[in-house]
Amino acid sequence: MKYRLDKPVHAVIGTEKYQCGIEWRNGKFIADEPLSGGGKDLGPDPYTLLLSSVASCVLVTLRMYIDRKNWDIHSVTVNVNMYQELVNNVLTTVIDRDLILDENVPDEQKIKLQEIASHCPISKILEAGVKLRTFVFKTGETKIIKYGNEEITVLWKPEFCQHSTRCWKQLPQVFKPSEKKWIDPNAAPAERIREQVNRCPSGALGFLQTPAKDK
């Protein structure tokens, strides 16, 4: 398991309706609901953000292809919108991408770019199917099982585990769910284990730093 982003998108909302502070790797912006939805329209709403990801991905993909082909196309425009329809009790979401190219672009190039647009990474993600998971970090009293050595003690709280699988997919030499004693603190440096434990989204994993012995 390797996440696409080194640093996840971080978002927070307070009591102000319905402004969400969004942090990405290189800055911050506000997402909001339109006035009709009870917000103040101070930033893009979730649907706009979704469609913006499609639009930007399409344009970047096309520009890469155009540059690779050395075609003389100075600009590409795309309009993106969506609608939903219920057919036979099945709700389907349709996202339309309208490409706009200069009139002097040959039709064969337009047709090729229409094809390439459907191969942008975000389009592939949406069309292949998406699985959404939600985890919540738990605290409180619960059973704790300890696995330790002279450098670190890993704490496991089995009742808190929500099976994100991050631990054993990202550090399999330490976390081995098929074994009874499934955590081996000797199989990786303590610092790497601490890093992995901190990625647990449920609170099922923790650690204690073993105090250094006096020489």
trRosetta pair geometry for C-beta under 8 A, 3 or more apart (Angstrom, degrees):
i j d omega theta_ij theta_ji phi_ij phi_ji
1 165 6.7 132 -38 115 152 100
1 166 6.4 -113 92 -120 148 54
1 169 3.7 54 2 128 113 133
1 170 5.5 -65 68 -59 98 82
2 170 7.7 125 -82 -108 56 91
3 6 7.6 152 88 -85 103 22
3 8 7.1 -48 163 -78 155 87
5 8 5.8 122 88 -98 125 38
5 9 6.9 80 54 -30 173 72
5 25 7.2 -154 -162 -47 109 118
6 25 7.3 66 60 -102 96 132
7 10 7.8 -46 157 -25 96 105
7 24 8.0 125 96 -173 107 45
7 25 5.2 130 56 -95 122 89
9 22 6.6 -17 -176 -163 103 94
9 23 7.2 156 -164 78 53 56
9 24 5.8 -18 -114 -96 81 77
10 22 7.5 141 81 -160 52 44
10 23 4.2 -14 65 59 101 109
10 24 8.0 -174 28 -72 74 33
11 20 5.3 7 -172 173 109 114
11 21 6.7 161 -151 83 55 53
11 22 5.1 -11 -102 -103 92 67
11 23 7.2 -166 -73 21 44 71
11 31 7.6 -17 -137 27 124 126
12 20 7.0 157 75 -159 31 69
12 21 5.1 -11 58 55 85 103
13 16 7.9 -133 -170 60 75 72
13 18 7.0 -13 -146 -175 133 63
13 19 6.9 154 -133 87 82 48
13 20 4.8 -43 -77 -101 96 75
13 21 7.4 175 -79 15 44 72
14 19 7.6 -10 41 74 86 93
16 19 4.8 -13 105 31 113 113
17 33 7.5 -42 164 38 82 120
17 38 5.6 -63 160 141 132 99
17 39 6.1 -137 141 -102 78 56
17 40 7.7 120 99 -22 71 88
18 32 6.1 130 72 -152 72 60
18 33 4.4 39 46 1 127 112
18 37 7.3 -61 18 120 139 105
18 38 6.4 69 -26 97 114 96
18 39 4.5 -76 29 -89 91 102
19 30 5.5 -27 -160 -162 98 116
19 31 7.5 143 -157 76 47 47
19 32 5.1 -14 -100 -96 64 96
19 39 7.1 131 -57 -150 62 106
19 40 7.1 -14 -61 35 104 110
19 42 6.2 -4 -105 55 110 130
19 43 7.3 95 -135 19 81 117
20 30 6.8 137 69 -161 50 60
20 31 4.4 -18 60 62 108 97
20 32 7.1 -170 19 -71 74 46
20 43 7.9 -116 54 72 75 138
21 28 6.4 -13 -172 -167 90 115
21 30 6.4 -35 -99 -103 51 69
22 28 6.6 151 82 -157 54 62
22 29 5.4 -19 63 65 105 73
22 30 7.0 162 15 -106 89 17
22 31 5.5 66 -29 -14 125 105
23 27 7.7 -156 -145 110 58 31
23 28 5.1 -25 -99 -100 69 86
24 27 6.3 2 59 58 88 64
24 28 7.6 172 21 -87 66 36
24 29 8.0 2 5 13 105 96
29 43 6.1 142 155 -139 92 134
30 42 5.3 -22 110 113 140 105
30 43 3.7 -169 99 -34 77 144
31 43 4.9 -110 -101 107 21 125
31 44 5.9 -44 -124 75 77 68
31 45 6.8 104 -176 -121 88 23
31 46 6.8 66 177 -66 133 61
31 49 6.3 -19 -117 -49 126 138
32 39 4.4 153 168 172 89 139
32 40 5.9 -64 -176 57 145 70
32 41 5.9 -175 105 -100 125 12
32 42 4.5 93 -20 46 159 75
32 43 4.4 114 3 44 94 80
32 44 7.6 116 37 60 68 21
32 45 6.6 -63 87 -82 48 67
33 37 3.7 -108 171 95 119 122
33 38 5.8 16 96 63 141 70
33 39 3.0 151 65 -17 77 128
33 41 7.4 -60 105 -69 39 56
33 45 5.5 65 -119 -114 42 109
34 37 5.1 87 55 13 71 100
34 39 6.0 84 43 56 13 106
34 41 4.9 36 -132 -86 52 102
34 45 5.9 -48 -28 -50 81 137
35 38 7.9 98 -173 -30 31 8
35 39 6.7 -96 -77 73 29 61
35 40 7.0 37 -86 -129 73 25
35 41 5.3 -38 -34 -23 78 120
37 45 7.1 95 30 -120 153 140
39 42 7.4 -119 158 12 106 81
39 45 7.5 169 36 -94 155 101
41 45 8.0 -40 -116 -48 65 100
44 48 3.9 -131 -165 96 101 126
44 49 5.1 130 119 -58 125 78
44 52 6.6 -15 -160 -21 164 143
45 48 5.0 93 52 10 68 105
45 49 7.2 -130 100 -7 34 90
46 49 5.5 -54 -146 35 34 113
46 50 6.4 36 156 -21 66 103
47 50 5.6 -51 -150 34 34 113
47 51 6.4 24 155 -10 66 107
47 82 7.1 -135 -166 47 107 125
48 51 5.9 -59 -145 44 31 105
48 52 6.0 38 153 -27 66 108
49 52 5.5 -51 -143 34 29 116
49 53 6.7 34 155 -23 61 99
50 53 6.1 -55 -159 27 30 109
50 54 7.1 25 147 -13 62 103
50 82 7.8 -21 102 -9 121 151
51 54 5.5 -51 -154 36 41 113
51 55 6.2 41 150 -21 70 105
51 80 4.5 169 -175 114 101 117
51 81 6.8 17 -133 -100 148 29
51 82 6.3 -141 -83 -15 114 110
51 95 7.0 -175 -110 -143 85 114
52 55 5.5 -53 -142 38 34 112
52 56 6.1 27 162 -14 68 108
52 80 7.8 179 -72 64 28 137
53 56 6.2 -54 -139 41 27 104
53 57 6.1 26 160 -18 62 113
53 122 5.3 177 141 -133 96 154
54 57 6.0 -63 -146 39 24 109
54 58 6.3 26 157 -20 63 109
54 80 5.2 153 90 -148 116 155
54 95 6.1 -135 -115 165 172 144
54 97 6.7 -131 148 -82 116 114
54 120 7.8 119 -157 86 57 136
54 122 5.5 -150 -99 114 52 133
54 123 6.7 84 -138 -71 90 77
54 126 7.5 -6 -92 -15 109 151
55 58 5.9 -58 -151 34 27 110
55 59 6.4 20 157 -15 64 110
55 78 5.2 178 -143 92 83 116
55 79 8.0 -14 -112 -139 120 12
55 80 4.5 -129 -67 -4 98 136
55 97 7.5 172 -96 -125 63 99
56 59 5.8 -57 -146 39 32 109
56 60 6.2 29 158 -17 67 107
57 60 6.0 -54 -144 38 29 108
57 61 6.2 30 157 -19 63 109
57 120 4.3 128 138 158 98 131
57 121 5.9 -116 -160 54 128 79
57 122 3.8 162 12 10 171 120
57 123 6.9 -172 107 -17 130 80
58 61 5.9 -61 -150 38 27 111
58 62 6.3 22 157 -16 65 109
58 78 5.3 73 95 -65 135 175
58 80 7.7 159 13 -70 142 125
58 97 5.9 166 -91 -153 165 145
58 99 7.9 -134 158 -86 132 97
58 117 5.0 25 -149 -150 105 90
58 120 4.9 -115 -88 -23 49 158
58 122 7.8 -78 -38 53 69 114
58 123 7.2 73 -77 -39 88 121
59 62 5.8 -56 -145 38 30 109
59 63 6.2 29 157 -19 65 107
59 76 5.9 172 -132 89 82 112
59 78 5.9 -138 -63 10 93 124
60 63 5.8 -55 -145 37 30 110
60 64 6.4 33 155 -21 64 105
60 120 7.5 106 64 -137 84 119
61 64 5.9 -55 -152 33 29 112
61 65 6.5 25 153 -16 63 108
61 116 6.3 -175 137 150 107 97
61 117 6.9 136 86 -117 125 41
61 119 6.8 178 -179 86 146 77
61 120 3.9 -133 -18 -99 153 93
61 121 7.5 177 -74 -1 123 73
62 65 5.7 -57 -148 39 33 110
62 66 6.1 34 155 -21 69 107
62 76 5.2 -88 112 89 142 174
62 99 7.9 147 -92 -127 158 125
62 113 5.6 51 -135 -154 111 103
62 116 6.1 125 -99 103 69 122
62 117 6.2 4 -66 -83 110 80
63 66 5.6 -51 -141 37 32 112
63 67 6.2 31 159 -18 65 107
63 76 6.9 -145 -65 24 78 127
64 67 6.0 -59 -149 38 26 109
64 68 6.3 26 154 -20 63 109
65 68 5.7 -57 -148 36 30 111
65 69 6.3 17 157 -8 65 111
65 113 7.1 163 91 -111 137 76
65 116 5.0 -18 -43 -166 172 161
66 69 6.0 -67 -148 45 28 103
66 71 4.9 -87 -155 53 77 110
66 73 5.0 -92 -148 55 138 119
66 76 7.5 -168 -33 -36 150 130
66 113 7.6 21 -68 -100 96 117
67 70 7.3 28 -175 -75 34 42
71 105 7.9 50 165 -134 125 97
71 109 6.1 133 -142 -141 147 139
73 76 6.6 39 148 -57 121 93
73 101 6.8 -40 -146 -151 123 108
73 102 6.9 -174 -140 24 77 112
73 105 5.7 41 -104 -100 108 118
73 109 7.3 -173 -57 151 132 141
74 102 7.2 50 40 -29 89 142
75 102 7.1 96 58 -42 83 104
76 99 6.8 -33 -171 -156 100 95
76 100 7.5 141 -170 72 52 58
76 101 6.1 -16 -119 -96 75 80
76 113 7.4 -147 -123 -175 136 145
77 99 7.4 131 80 -163 55 47
77 100 4.0 -22 71 62 106 109
77 101 7.7 -167 32 -67 76 38
78 97 5.6 -16 -167 -169 116 91
78 98 6.6 147 -158 73 58 51
78 99 5.6 -23 -101 -99 83 57
78 100 7.1 -171 -79 16 33 79
78 117 7.7 155 -107 -136 136 132
79 97 7.6 152 77 -157 47 42
79 98 4.4 -10 56 56 96 109
79 100 7.2 54 -9 -18 95 114
80 95 6.6 3 -169 -179 96 98
80 96 7.0 170 -146 86 49 55
80 97 5.4 -8 -100 -104 85 69
80 98 7.6 -162 -71 21 39 72
81 95 7.5 179 94 -150 30 59
81 96 5.6 -8 61 55 76 99
82 93 6.2 4 -176 -177 120 94
82 94 6.4 163 -153 86 69 50
82 95 4.6 -27 -96 -100 99 68
82 96 7.0 176 -87 14 42 72
83 93 7.8 176 92 -151 32 56
83 94 5.6 -10 61 59 75 99
83 96 8.0 17 8 -8 91 109
84 91 6.0 6 -179 -173 114 96
84 92 6.8 165 -153 84 65 43
84 93 5.1 -29 -98 -99 87 66
84 94 7.3 169 -92 16 34 74
85 91 7.6 166 85 -147 32 54
85 92 5.7 -17 62 60 79 92
85 94 7.0 14 7 -4 103 117
86 89 6.8 5 -178 -115 100 22
86 90 7.1 154 -154 70 58 35
86 91 5.3 -26 -97 -93 78 68
86 92 7.8 163 -92 17 29 72
87 90 5.8 -31 72 60 69 88
87 92 6.5 -10 23 6 105 119
95 126 7.2 -8 19 145 144 159
97 117 6.0 -167 113 158 145 134
99 110 7.5 162 108 -158 130 85
99 113 6.5 162 -175 120 162 112
99 114 6.2 -140 24 -93 146 74
99 117 6.3 -128 -62 -62 129 157
101 105 4.4 -50 146 34 124 152
101 109 7.9 -166 167 108 162 102
101 110 5.6 -155 44 -106 149 97
101 113 7.0 105 -65 69 144 156
102 105 5.2 113 67 -20 78 97
105 109 5.3 -111 176 83 93 124
105 110 5.7 112 118 -59 114 92
106 109 4.8 91 66 8 84 102
106 110 7.1 -148 100 -7 44 87
107 110 5.3 -53 -147 36 38 116
107 111 6.3 40 155 -22 69 102
108 111 5.7 -49 -147 34 33 112
108 112 6.5 33 153 -18 63 105
109 112 5.6 -53 -147 37 34 111
109 113 6.2 32 155 -17 67 107
110 113 5.8 -58 -147 39 29 109
110 114 6.4 37 152 -25 64 103
111 114 5.6 -50 -151 30 32 116
111 115 6.8 32 150 -17 62 103
112 115 5.7 -55 -156 35 35 112
112 116 6.3 32 150 -18 68 106
113 116 5.4 -50 -140 38 37 112
113 117 6.3 51 155 -33 65 98
114 117 5.9 -45 -153 19 28 117
114 118 7.7 27 151 -17 55 99
115 118 6.3 -60 -169 27 36 108
115 119 7.4 23 144 -13 65 109
116 119 5.7 -66 -160 35 45 111
116 120 7.9 69 147 -49 68 77
117 120 6.3 -23 -168 -18 43 108
117 123 7.4 102 147 -37 61 160
118 123 5.8 -149 -163 142 42 155
119 123 6.9 32 35 71 1 127
119 124 6.8 26 -160 -55 44 109
120 123 4.7 87 62 8 82 109
120 124 7.1 -154 91 -9 40 88
121 124 5.6 -57 -149 35 33 113
121 125 6.5 35 154 -22 66 102
122 125 5.6 -49 -150 32 36 114
122 126 6.5 30 155 -15 66 106
123 126 6.0 -59 -149 39 31 107
123 127 6.0 17 160 -9 67 115
124 127 6.1 -64 -139 45 27 103
124 128 5.8 25 163 -23 66 114
125 128 6.1 -62 -143 34 22 107
125 130 6.5 48 161 -81 87 104
126 130 6.8 -22 -114 -33 43 118
133 164 7.2 137 139 -122 145 76
135 162 5.2 152 -127 89 96 149
135 164 5.7 -9 -74 -76 149 118
135 201 3.7 79 103 116 145 127
135 202 5.4 -91 -171 -70 115 80
136 162 7.6 117 39 -53 61 161
136 201 7.7 44 -2 147 7 93
136 202 7.1 49 73 -122 43 64
137 201 6.3 -107 -70 172 82 51
137 202 6.3 177 -110 -153 46 15
137 203 4.7 106 -167 -41 70 103
138 157 7.9 -138 87 109 113 141
138 160 4.7 -153 65 -136 129 107
138 202 6.1 0 12 173 96 69
138 203 4.3 -141 58 52 63 140
138 204 7.8 49 48 -55 109 64
139 203 6.0 -126 -68 -143 54 155
142 157 5.0 74 93 -160 124 114
142 159 4.9 -135 -166 55 131 124
142 160 6.1 141 74 -38 165 100
143 157 6.7 140 80 -143 57 66
143 158 6.5 -23 85 37 112 94
143 159 6.1 101 36 -8 96 114
144 155 5.3 -26 -161 -163 113 102
144 156 7.0 136 -159 68 58 44
144 157 5.6 -31 -98 -86 69 78
145 155 7.5 137 70 -160 44 51
145 156 4.6 -27 64 65 94 101
145 157 7.9 174 19 -77 74 30
145 158 6.8 40 4 -27 120 102
146 153 5.4 -9 -165 -178 107 111
146 154 7.2 146 -156 76 53 50
146 155 6.0 -22 -101 -102 72 63
146 156 7.6 -172 -78 20 25 78
147 153 7.1 154 78 -160 38 60
147 154 4.7 -16 64 59 95 101
147 156 6.9 39 -1 -11 106 113
147 181 7.2 135 -110 -174 120 89
147 183 4.0 164 45 90 166 114
147 184 7.3 -87 171 -83 135 18
147 185 5.4 164 131 -27 93 107
148 152 6.5 -144 -138 109 77 44
148 153 3.3 -18 -95 -107 123 80
148 154 6.8 -177 -77 18 62 60
148 185 5.8 7 -133 17 24 163
148 208 7.5 -25 -103 62 129 103
148 210 6.8 127 -173 -69 118 119
149 152 6.5 22 49 50 84 61
149 153 7.8 -177 25 -78 43 58
149 185 4.7 -161 -4 101 104 119
149 186 5.5 114 -66 -71 151 84
149 210 7.3 -98 92 -25 51 154
150 210 5.8 -174 168 114 34 160
150 213 7.9 -46 -164 -18 109 116
151 185 7.6 -173 64 155 91 116
151 190 4.1 -118 135 -62 126 142
151 209 7.9 -47 167 -155 56 63
151 210 5.4 -177 180 37 8 122
152 185 5.6 -158 81 -162 95 127
152 190 4.1 156 -26 -138 126 105
152 193 5.8 156 99 80 161 136
152 194 6.8 -131 -125 -57 145 92
152 207 5.6 -19 -172 -168 105 121
152 208 7.2 148 -163 76 56 52
152 209 6.5 -36 -109 -117 71 45
152 210 6.0 -113 -64 -7 22 98
153 185 7.3 -46 -112 -87 29 164
153 207 6.4 147 80 -161 52 65
153 208 4.3 -7 59 55 108 100
153 210 6.2 110 -21 -63 90 90
154 183 5.2 -124 85 160 144 147
154 185 5.5 -171 -6 -81 110 110
154 193 6.5 -94 -75 169 116 127
154 197 6.5 -156 -130 -88 95 133
154 205 6.7 -29 -171 -158 97 95
154 206 7.6 145 -165 81 52 42
154 207 5.4 -31 -106 -101 52 86
155 205 6.8 135 79 -164 65 43
155 206 4.0 -17 61 67 118 91
155 207 6.2 -161 10 -79 86 27
155 208 6.6 79 -37 -17 110 91
156 161 7.9 7 -173 -60 90 116
156 183 6.4 -173 -47 -18 132 145
156 204 6.5 9 -157 159 64 82
156 205 6.2 -12 -104 -102 63 66
157 160 4.2 31 107 17 113 119
157 161 7.2 174 92 -38 64 76
157 203 6.7 -27 57 127 139 78
157 204 5.0 -138 65 -143 82 51
157 205 7.6 -141 22 -57 82 26
157 206 7.3 42 -14 2 108 105
158 161 5.6 -35 -155 -2 42 119
158 204 7.0 59 -101 -153 19 109
160 202 5.3 152 149 139 89 103
160 203 4.9 -88 174 90 145 89
160 204 4.1 -173 92 -85 97 71
161 202 6.1 106 -132 95 27 153
161 204 4.0 78 -80 -118 64 157
162 201 7.2 -68 58 85 126 93
162 202 4.1 173 11 -93 106 141
162 204 7.1 -163 5 -28 68 128
164 167 7.7 93 75 -6 94 79
164 200 7.0 160 41 -145 135 58
164 201 5.4 107 -64 31 157 109
164 202 6.6 -170 -18 -21 114 109
165 168 6.2 -68 -161 53 64 91
165 169 5.0 50 147 -16 93 120
166 169 6.2 -72 -136 48 21 101
166 170 5.4 -4 177 2 65 124
166 196 7.6 177 132 -166 95 83
166 199 5.3 -130 143 124 143 115
166 200 6.6 -171 66 -95 123 51
166 201 7.4 102 1 -7 142 93
167 170 6.7 -76 -140 45 12 93
167 171 6.3 -52 -175 49 54 99
167 174 7.7 -94 174 90 91 102
167 175 4.1 119 140 -67 101 176
167 196 6.0 98 -128 160 68 112
167 197 7.7 38 -110 -94 109 48
167 199 7.6 166 -76 79 63 103
167 200 6.4 14 -58 -85 108 98
167 205 6.4 137 -83 -46 139 155
168 171 7.2 -74 -113 69 23 60
168 172 5.5 59 -177 -107 64 67
168 175 3.9 -119 -83 111 72 109
168 176 6.7 135 -129 -85 114 23
168 177 5.2 -60 -63 -18 165 103
169 172 6.8 17 -120 -63 16 96
170 196 6.1 176 99 -128 114 108
170 199 7.1 -21 61 82 160 158
171 174 4.7 -9 140 34 110 112
171 175 5.7 79 88 11 88 102
171 188 6.2 -57 -164 -23 116 164
171 192 7.0 152 -118 147 132 103
171 193 7.2 142 171 -107 162 58
171 196 4.5 -34 -10 -106 145 160
172 175 6.6 -77 -121 65 32 74
172 176 6.9 76 -176 -86 67 70
173 184 7.3 -83 147 69 62 121
173 187 4.3 -162 140 157 93 125
173 188 6.0 122 86 -51 113 102
174 183 6.4 11 160 -154 80 67
174 184 5.5 -139 -142 63 49 75
174 185 7.0 50 -147 -96 106 31
174 187 4.7 -173 -85 71 63 116
174 188 5.0 -59 -57 9 119 119
174 193 5.9 172 -138 -106 163 99
174 196 7.1 141 62 64 145 159
175 182 6.5 28 -162 148 57 92
175 183 5.9 -7 -104 -104 63 73
175 196 7.6 -149 -19 144 125 142
176 179 4.4 24 113 18 115 115
176 182 5.0 -148 74 -155 65 68
176 183 7.6 -176 27 -73 74 28
176 184 6.8 30 3 -7 116 107
177 182 5.4 41 -103 -154 31 140
178 182 7.6 135 44 -117 32 104
179 182 5.0 154 73 -97 80 63
181 184 7.5 81 127 -72 95 76
184 187 4.2 62 104 -16 114 118
185 190 7.6 28 -178 -101 98 75
185 193 6.3 38 -138 -117 74 168
188 192 4.7 -95 156 84 117 127
188 193 5.5 143 85 -55 109 88
189 192 4.7 89 64 7 86 104
189 193 7.1 -155 95 -6 44 86
190 193 5.6 -57 -150 37 35 112
190 194 6.3 38 153 -22 68 103
191 194 5.7 -50 -148 33 32 113
191 195 6.5 37 152 -21 63 104
192 195 5.6 -50 -151 33 34 116
192 196 6.5 30 153 -16 65 105
193 196 5.8 -56 -150 38 33 108
193 197 6.2 35 153 -21 67 106
193 207 7.0 127 125 -98 101 148
194 197 5.7 -53 -144 36 30 112
194 198 6.4 32 156 -21 63 106
194 207 5.7 -113 -108 54 75 161
195 198 6.0 -60 -155 33 27 111
195 199 7.2 28 148 -23 60 104
196 199 5.7 -54 -160 25 39 114
196 200 7.9 57 145 -38 61 85
197 200 5.9 -30 -171 -5 46 115
197 205 4.6 -137 -144 136 82 117
197 206 6.4 105 174 -131 126 14
197 207 5.0 107 85 -27 173 114
200 203 6.9 176 119 -38 110 13
200 204 5.8 -123 177 53 136 79
200 205 4.0 150 -32 40 163 109
203 206 7.4 7 -168 -53 60 102
